[in-house]
Each structure stands twice: as C-alpha cells, then as structure tokens.
Amino acid sequence: MLVRLVTGCSWEDAERLCDRKVSDTAVRSRRDEWVEAGVFEAMMDEALGAYETTVLGHVRRHGVPKRDRRRSDKTTSAPPPI
C-alpha cells in the first residue's frame, strides 16, 4: 500500500514493484478494512497534529522569515528552511 501511496502507480504495478509478494486484490481488501476501521482518518489526525506542533509552532514562536531584500524581485528561489 505504501508503494502505491508514494508512487501513485496502479494496484497492479504496485504488486509488480513488490516482486508479487502480495496480490493487488489482497492489498485492496486490506485498504477497505482500514478505511472502515478509521485507520487513515486517525493517521491524518496525527499528521495534522504533528504539523501544527512543529511547523506552525515554529512560525508562532519565530514568525515568518522575512524576504531577503538584496535579491532581485525577478529572482525566485525556494523558501528558507524552517
């Protein structure tokens, strides 16, 4: 399931990428069980909580980094690391 989430590939391709150690139908069935049990919802809640604690907590403590005015307005770059 993780291969499919990371790569976005089809279920059949995920089975092939995992050397056919588990069938795509078995993984789909397990996914359905996990959806029914709320596993993915719980994972999302945990991920959002961690994001709020780390990233938003950093922004609340230190503010948003100011733009480097020495750079040209036409220059684009990646945001500074947090």
Backbone as CSV, one residue per row, in Angstrom:
resi,resn,N_x,N_y,N_z,CA_x,CA_y,CA_z,C_x,C_y,C_z
1,MET,0.825,-1.180,0.000,0.000,0.000,0.000,0.870,1.245,0.000
2,LEU,1.961,1.197,0.728,2.863,2.345,0.787,3.467,2.660,-0.575
3,VAL,3.807,1.630,-1.343,4.354,1.843,-2.687,3.349,2.626,-3.525
4,ARG,2.109,2.267,-3.433,1.084,2.943,-4.220,0.891,4.378,-3.745
5,LEU,0.894,4.603,-2.448,0.736,5.959,-1.919,1.897,6.855,-2.329
6,VAL,3.100,6.317,-2.305,4.286,7.120,-2.626,4.408,7.377,-4.121
7,THR,4.176,6.339,-4.936,4.405,6.470,-6.377,3.169,6.891,-7.154
8,GLY,1.991,6.609,-6.628,0.769,6.896,-7.365,0.497,5.889,-8.475
9,CYS,1.195,4.780,-8.458,1.041,3.772,-9.509,-0.262,2.990,-9.316
10,SER,-0.587,2.173,-10.289,-1.782,1.336,-10.203,-1.561,0.220,-9.188
11,TRP,-2.656,-0.421,-8.781,-2.551,-1.549,-7.851,-1.725,-2.676,-8.463
12,GLU,-1.931,-2.917,-9.747,-1.200,-3.988,-10.419,0.305,-3.680,-10.490
13,ASP,0.638,-2.423,-10.777,2.051,-2.048,-10.809,2.683,-2.133,-9.422
14,ALA,1.911,-1.783,-8.396,2.425,-1.891,-7.026,2.740,-3.345,-6.696
15,GLU,1.877,-4.250,-7.130,2.127,-5.675,-6.911,3.430,-6.090,-7.593
16,ARG,3.617,-5.643,-8.823,4.836,-5.978,-9.566,6.068,-5.369,-8.893
17,LEU,5.974,-4.119,-8.454,7.108,-3.457,-7.802,7.502,-4.136,-6.492
18,CYS,6.558,-4.830,-5.879,6.827,-5.566,-4.630,7.156,-7.020,-4.907
19,ASP,7.620,-7.294,-6.106,8.014,-8.652,-6.505,6.901,-9.671,-6.287
20,ARG,5.668,-9.234,-6.442,4.489,-10.105,-6.333,4.425,-10.866,-4.999
21,LYS,4.942,-10.243,-3.938,4.905,-10.886,-2.616,3.505,-10.817,-1.995
22,VAL,2.695,-9.913,-2.490,1.305,-9.812,-2.043,0.476,-9.407,-3.252
23,SER,-0.730,-9.964,-3.360,-1.554,-9.667,-4.531,-2.216,-8.300,-4.389
24,ASP,-2.474,-7.696,-5.548,-3.130,-6.388,-5.526,-4.526,-6.485,-4.924
25,THR,-5.217,-7.603,-5.119,-6.562,-7.746,-4.535,-6.499,-7.857,-3.011
26,ALA,-5.466,-8.506,-2.493,-5.308,-8.605,-1.034,-5.050,-7.228,-0.426
27,VAL,-4.236,-6.431,-1.097,-3.926,-5.092,-0.583,-5.167,-4.201,-0.648
28,ARG,-5.926,-4.315,-1.734,-7.165,-3.544,-1.838,-8.143,-3.920,-0.730
29,SER,-8.259,-5.201,-0.449,-9.151,-5.652,0.623,-8.709,-5.106,1.974
30,ARG,-7.399,-5.134,2.213,-6.874,-4.600,3.477,-7.124,-3.096,3.563
31,ARG,-6.944,-2.398,2.453,-7.224,-0.959,2.442,-8.672,-0.703,2.811
32,ASP,-9.587,-1.464,2.240,-11.006,-1.291,2.548,-11.278,-1.526,4.032
33,GLU,-10.636,-2.535,4.618,-10.778,-2.798,6.056,-10.278,-1.615,6.870
34,TRP,-9.142,-1.061,6.468,-8.563,0.060,7.203,-9.415,1.325,7.080
35,VAL,-9.996,1.544,5.898,-10.894,2.690,5.726,-12.082,2.532,6.662
36,GLU,-12.668,1.346,6.663,-13.820,1.058,7.523,-13.481,1.251,9.003
37,ALA,-12.266,0.869,9.399,-11.845,0.962,10.800,-11.369,2.369,11.189
38,GLY,-11.270,3.283,10.212,-10.848,4.654,10.519,-9.345,4.841,10.632
39,VAL,-8.571,3.887,10.125,-7.110,3.968,10.242,-6.570,5.201,9.530
40,PHE,-7.028,5.463,8.304,-6.490,6.587,7.547,-6.906,7.926,8.143
41,GLU,-8.105,7.977,8.686,-8.556,9.195,9.354,-7.688,9.480,10.589
42,ALA,-7.378,8.432,11.348,-6.512,8.589,12.520,-5.112,9.030,12.112
43,MET,-4.611,8.470,10.999,-3.284,8.867,10.512,-3.280,10.340,10.102
44,MET,-4.346,10.795,9.456,-4.438,12.193,9.055,-4.475,13.102,10.272
45,ASP,-5.230,12.701,11.287,-5.280,13.491,12.527,-3.897,13.601,13.167
46,GLU,-3.172,12.498,13.207,-1.807,12.509,13.766,-0.881,13.408,12.949
47,ALA,-0.971,13.303,11.618,-0.112,14.111,10.747,-0.411,15.596,10.920
48,LEU,-1.677,15.955,10.973,-2.037,17.365,11.158,-1.601,17.873,12.529
49,GLY,-1.732,17.021,13.552,-1.266,17.411,14.880,0.238,17.637,14.915
50,ALA,0.983,16.767,14.256,2.437,16.926,14.200,2.817,18.182,13.433
51,TYR,2.112,18.461,12.338,2.378,19.667,11.552,2.136,20.898,12.410
52,GLU,1.030,20.898,13.115,0.723,22.063,13.949,1.775,22.251,15.042
53,THR,2.199,21.158,15.640,3.196,21.236,16.712,4.541,21.739,16.194
54,THR,4.984,21.220,15.062,6.319,21.558,14.572,6.334,22.808,13.717
55,VAL,5.689,22.792,12.586,5.779,23.903,11.637,5.059,25.137,12.153
56,LEU,3.794,24.989,12.493,3.063,26.162,12.964,3.594,26.656,14.303
57,GLY,4.045,25.733,15.137,4.653,26.150,16.401,5.887,26.993,16.174
58,HIS,6.702,26.620,15.199,7.905,27.390,14.859,7.512,28.789,14.365
59,VAL,6.507,28.857,13.504,6.066,30.147,12.974,5.518,31.019,14.098
60,ARG,4.776,30.419,15.013,4.232,31.201,16.130,5.342,31.744,17.031
61,ARG,6.386,30.932,17.235,7.494,31.373,18.101,8.420,32.356,17.418
62,HIS,8.688,32.145,16.125,9.726,32.919,15.446,9.204,33.804,14.330
63,GLY,7.963,33.678,13.962,7.403,34.463,12.868,7.786,33.876,11.518
64,VAL,7.265,34.493,10.495,7.562,34.073,9.131,8.866,34.735,8.710
65,PRO,9.810,33.959,8.135,11.080,34.568,7.718,10.845,35.707,6.735
66,LYS,11.585,36.813,6.915,11.460,37.952,6.014,12.194,37.686,4.719
67,ARG,11.691,38.271,3.680,12.288,38.121,2.356,13.618,38.863,2.316
68,ASP,14.599,38.264,1.682,15.910,38.894,1.534,15.788,39.990,0.488
69,ARG,15.866,41.239,0.928,15.664,42.367,0.016,16.838,42.578,-0.935
70,ARG,17.940,41.908,-0.692,19.085,42.037,-1.595,18.834,41.320,-2.911
71,ARG,17.922,40.381,-2.927,17.612,39.640,-4.150,16.726,40.483,-5.063
72,SER,16.861,40.279,-6.329,16.035,40.950,-7.317,14.605,40.445,-7.181
73,ASP,13.640,41.306,-7.454,12.234,40.908,-7.407,11.939,39.836,-8.450
74,LYS,12.742,39.761,-9.500,12.510,38.789,-10.565,13.083,37.425,-10.227
75,THR,13.916,37.347,-9.218,14.552,36.092,-8.838,13.597,35.273,-7.972
76,THR,13.443,34.025,-8.339,12.632,33.152,-7.499,13.555,32.102,-6.888
77,SER,13.249,31.735,-5.685,14.057,30.719,-5.007,13.163,29.942,-4.065
78,ALA,13.712,28.865,-3.581,12.977,28.038,-2.614,12.860,28.793,-1.307
79,PRO,11.797,28.554,-0.558,11.663,29.214,0.742,12.775,28.782,1.687
80,PRO,13.133,29.638,2.641,14.203,29.274,3.578,13.784,28.102,4.439
81,PRO,14.752,27.291,4.864,14.418,26.151,5.724,13.892,26.633,7.067
82,ILE,13.040,25.814,7.641,12.452,26.177,8.945,13.233,25.502,10.041
